[in-house]
Amino acid sequence: MASMSDKPSSTINIKNAVPFVLDLDQMNYDIWRKLFEIHCIGYGVDHHLQPPPSVIAEQPDKDKDKATAESAATKATWIRTDSIVKSWMYGTLSTTLLHMIFKKQASAYEIWERLERVFRDNKASKIIVSPEKQVL
């Protein structure tokens, strides 16, 4: 019988693991990121927060049909699991942030990296703007 770590479910309520919405105005990225990582590690899908595996190398002709079928099954499983991880991410984002980072056909890793850039850039700009606000 498959365990939950073998088959992550899209019906898992991510809000139990990450009990708040990631929002640019809240500056809660660091804790969101850590809670999300913990959740993914717990379900054995944290590899989707890393660059996807490279394309499987070509097999010799006699094994090509078998390798192609195995490769297609592996890819289908990876895409399904990646979609679940993306849905978990999207379920924890503010609407504004979701519209900002959403990109068709992006992998969970690409979304993960895009969020990192958005929040690191935003954090740097708030640090730069902060002294100006104090002067006012």
HELIX and SHEET records of a PDB file:
HELIX    1   1 ILE A   14  ALA A   17  1                                   4    
HELIX    2   2 TYR A   29  GLY A   42  1                                  14    
HELIX    3   3 ASP A   46  LEU A   49  5                                   4    
HELIX    4   4 ASP A   61  TYR A   90  1                                  30    
HELIX    5   5 THR A   95  ILE A  101  1                                   7    
HELIX    6   6 ALA A  108  VAL A  135  1                                  28    
END                                                                             
